[in-house]
Amino acid sequence: MKLKKNIAVSESGFVFDPNSGDSFSMNPVGAEILNLLKQEKDFDKIHDTMTKKYDVPSGEFDKYFLDFIQTLKQFNLMENDD
């Protein structure tokens, strides 16, 4: 589960894909998760970081995280799983 290396993510949540020219806006939580993905943090590290920081139940985070990853895949922002 890796974000493509050439995807640019600003602190304000602006995301740019230079391959397609597409740009997206993320809320602060989405931008934070994208930055963790850019740092190649694994699911467990992202899960621990976000559930502690935002005091969200584990199962609830898992559901929303997987939905978020699916959306990133739909927009071709993730590396292909091998």
QUIZI-V671051 format. One record per run of one state. SS is the DSSP state (H for helix, E for strand, L for the rest). FROM is the first residue (numbers start at 1). TO is the last residue. If there is no record, write none. Layout:
SS_FROM_TO, SS_FROM_TO
//
This chain:
L_1_2, E_3_3, L_4_6, E_7_9, L_10_13, E_14_17, L_18_22, E_23_25, L_26_27, H_28_38, L_39_42, H_43_54, L_55_57, H_58_74, L_75_77, E_78_78, L_79_82
//
